[in-house]
Amino acid sequence: NLTENAGANQLLAEKVDSIVQSGSFPIILGGDHSIAIGTLAGVSKHYENLGVIWYDAHGDLNTEETSPSGNIHGMPIAVSLGLG
């Protein structure tokens, strides 16, 4: 589902960017960790030194090469750091 996931996150990044640009604070609710990719991409356009607190049972720092399942759900932090 890489194509669908990439498209959804691109749209989300644009929406988050627009919300931050308007001076509002975006609150994103979703059922899959992969939405963090779009969320962080949209927010990061506005901050030179962005910090993220990731609270989860897993670091979600897998790449295609390190993921046991290959599910993007376990990769959002890696993707946001430019890995994968």
C-alpha positions in Angstrom: 0.0 0.0 0.0 3.0 2.3 -0.5 1.3 4.4 -3.2 -1.9 5.0 -1.2 0.1 5.7 1.9 2.4 8.2 0.1 -0.6 10.0 -1.4 -2.5 10.2 1.9 0.6 11.5 3.7 1.3 14.1 0.9 -2.3 15.4 1.3 -2.0 15.4 5.1 1.3 17.3 5.0 -0.3 20.0 2.8 -3.2 20.3 5.2 -1.0 20.5 8.3 1.3 23.0 6.6 -1.8 25.1 5.8 -3.1 24.9 9.4 0.3 25.9 10.9 0.7 28.7 8.4 -2.7 30.1 9.4 -1.5 30.4 13.0 -3.5 27.5 14.3 -2.4 24.3 16.0 -3.1 21.1 14.1 -4.4 18.1 16.0 -4.3 14.9 14.0 -6.2 11.8 15.0 -5.8 8.5 13.2 -5.6 4.8 13.5 -2.2 4.1 12.0 1.2 5.4 13.0 2.1 6.0 9.3 0.1 9.3 9.5 3.0 10.7 11.5 4.9 10.9 8.2 2.5 13.5 6.8 2.0 15.3 10.1 5.8 15.7 10.7 6.3 16.7 7.0 3.7 19.5 7.3 4.9 20.8 10.7 8.6 20.6 9.9 8.2 23.3 7.1 7.8 25.8 9.9 10.5 25.0 12.4 14.3 24.8 11.8 14.9 22.6 14.8 11.8 20.5 15.4 11.8 18.1 18.3 9.5 15.1 18.5 8.5 13.1 21.6 7.5 9.6 20.3 5.5 7.7 22.9 4.9 4.2 21.8 5.8 0.6 22.7 8.1 0.6 19.6 10.4 3.2 18.2 8.9 3.0 14.7 12.4 3.5 13.3 12.3 0.5 10.9 13.3 0.7 7.3 12.4 -1.7 4.5 15.6 -3.6 5.3 15.1 -3.8 9.1 11.3 -4.3 9.3 10.2 -7.9 10.2 6.8 -7.3 8.6 7.5 -4.6 5.9 4.5 -2.6 7.2 4.8 1.2 6.9 3.1 1.4 10.3 6.5 0.7 11.9 8.5 3.1 9.8 7.2 6.7 10.3 10.1 8.0 12.3 12.7 6.4 10.0 10.9 8.0 7.0 10.7 11.4 8.7 14.5 11.2 9.3 15.1 10.5 5.6 15.7 6.7 6.0 13.6 4.9 3.5 
